[in-house]
């Protein structure tokens, strides 16, 4: 099954090349075939990991440090499935956009190659075992995403893309400086080998800090979130879905791996608690900013800023205990499963919400929340997909968000640190508060004249985008109704500090 592991990166990368060569007419079909093959490979790999344990590959038969090492544990396999599922939905939505030739971004022939390159970069991020290869994947993902944001057209899109480019450059530079420091300290770039050599000296601590800051920039965590709202506001809905569902989530997954495995020797309890406190700030501040928004896409964008805070709670609840040899502890494993399950669930939910928002904006003729009155009658399926995604973020049954937050709260209480559980519950209430504003507008409010009137004529709901949103909403429900398989998968290969992986 190592072929499926290699194919998870090679297939979308090859698809990007073929889409570039094939041009506009061939590119959508290349993307469709690529999505189907990648989804099959991700499913097969996840099944193999679930049944047989961690899958590893040294490309070309060359061992570390010469070869490119790849590793698929439960978290990596789940992220590959998430990437394939969201990727297929985004591709379906983009095909609908191109068919209608609506908006300037749809005239760009570069969308499909950039999108498939982004797909390959995200896949490489989650399976790479080498911290320098992670840097390369971060750069590819950032540059691809910048190009996709710029395709929105106009000054706003250009400003959003430039802000994103600045954040991507700063984040990559900080991360690379950390890689240089840790290589000088340990003489290796392999995460598994590194975990047995990293100590708590100043060089390792500085390396961990630099790499963490770089990844936090990539993930748009408070106070490093300046680029994300503007990028979302100007990007097309499928691009926004990809950014929120995949790019920022993958960066957070790498961050968790650094703290729980690769850099375990440099992790201290005080630093872990500081990161957890930053997560609480992100939850509260992102939610408060979301409450102030009058634009639907901006509200969802600031929601992403807040939701990343839950993943930061993984650091004090799971990553730091694992770094200190806590594999096998029930509280640690509950927190690990809860946080990683939430990473997957958030990706699916945010993809559904952005694609549903694209449908609602097309139907209403604008994205002002006050102009979305009556959408429940005009676009009921899009409204239903948006509501399911929102309920998932709140953490209500029967969605995957409920399962994830249940495990996070359980891990917090079992560890004797109930303040993290309070943060999770308070965040759920804040999420419900700003989403209820949108739901109320969709259900009960009609269009208002003046500044809240639609800026253009209402249009037709894009069929492909609606299909993508509905499919992702169904996945949100499936993650809540059938969570055991996913929980068992995420428990495969829980990191252990001495390198090698837990059970």
Secondary structure, DSSP 8 states (H G I E B T S, - for coil): -HHHHHHHHHHHHHHHHHHHHHHHHHHHHHHHHHHHHHHHHHHHHHHHHHHH--EEEEGGG--TTTS-EEEE-HHHHHHHHHHHHHHHHHHHHHHHHHHHT-SGGGG-TTHHHHHHHHHHHHHHHHHB-BHHHHHHHHHHHHHHHHHHHHTT-HHHHHHHHHHHHHHHHHHHHHHHHHHHHHHHHHS--BHHHHHTT--SSHHHHHHHHHHHHHHHHHTT-TTS-TTHHHHHHHS-HHHHHHIIIIIHHHHHHHHHHIIIIITGGG--HHHHHHHHHHHHHHHHHHHHHHHT--BHHHHHHHHHHHHHHHHHHHIIIIIHHHHTT-TT-HHHHHHHHHHHHHHHHHHHHHHHHHHHHHHHHHHHTS-BGGGGTTHHHHSHHHHHHHHHHHHHHHT-TTSHHHHHHHHHHHHHHHTT-HHHHHHHHHHHHHHHHHHHHHHHHHHH----SGGGS-SS------HHHHHHHHHHHHHHHHHHHS-HHHHHHHTTT---TTSS---
